[in-house]
Amino acid sequence: MPAAKPFIFICGQDDYLVGRLGKERFDALAAGTDEFSREIISGFAGNVAEVEGAVNRLRESVQTISMFGGRRVIWLKDVMATSTGRAVSVTRAA
């Protein structure tokens, strides 16, 4: 049996369709896990400080071990390619 993929990246031009597909995928992956093994992190950022905060929350979540020893499912939601995301200070923070 092949190993499960540790990351799934879903992106596209239509925010609604990307969000809907992301929710469907998250719900499918989170099925059978307890509520403490699921986490949704907002990736929306309007400035560099908010990008740094989202990256730090994601990093902390990925490094957190599941409370009951199972797998964790994390959704970094609403990440958008904006001029803020292309800023030099943002790429250094990530």
N, C-alpha and C positions, 0 to 999 in steps of 0.2 A: 504494500500500500504506500503510495507516495506521501511524503511529508506535507503537512498543511503549509500554505504560504503565510509567512509572518506578517506581510503588509499587503494591502490592496489599495490602489490609487484610482479614484474615479474623478474624472474632470470633463468639462465640456463647455460649450458656449451658452447653453440654456440652464440658468441657475435652478429653475423649478425641476427640470428633468434630472439634473445631477443630484439635487437634494432628495428627490423621490427614489432614485436608484440607490443612493447612499443609505437611506432609511431602510429600504427593503433588504439590502445586503447586511446592514447592521443587525436588523431583527433576525435574519436567518442565522447569522453567526452567533448571536447572543442567545438563541433558543437553547434551553437546557442548562443555562448558567444562572447562578443566583444573582440578585440585584447588586451585590457588592463586587461582582466581577465585570460589571458593565460601567462604562463611563463615556459621556459625551462632553467634549471640550469645544468651546466656541473658538474658531480660528479667525473670526472677523476682526480686522484691525484697521483703524483709521490713522494711526501714526506709529512711529517706530517703537515707542514704549509699549503699546498694545501688542505689537508683533513679538517683542521680547517676552512679554507676559504669556502669550499663547504658546510660544516655543518652550518656555520654562515649565508651564503646566503640562504640556505633552511629554517633555523629558521626565518629569516627576512621575507621571502616570505610567509611562512605559517601564520605568525602573521599580515600580511598586509591585511587590509579590502579592499574588492573590491571597485573600484572607483564609480561604479553605483549601489552598493548594492546587486549584484547578487553573484553567487558562483565563486570561483577561481579554475583553473585547473593548477597544477604545476607538471612538469616532472623533476625529478632528474635523469638525463641521464648519461649513461656510468659509473656507479658505478661498480667497480671490486673488487673481493676478492684477494688481493695481500698481500705480506709480510708487506707493508706499512699499510694496513688496519688492520692488526693484532697487530700492535705495541701498547705497553701499553699506550704511550702518546696519541695515536689516540683514544683509547677506553675511556680515561679520558675526552678528548675534546668533544666527542659525548655525 
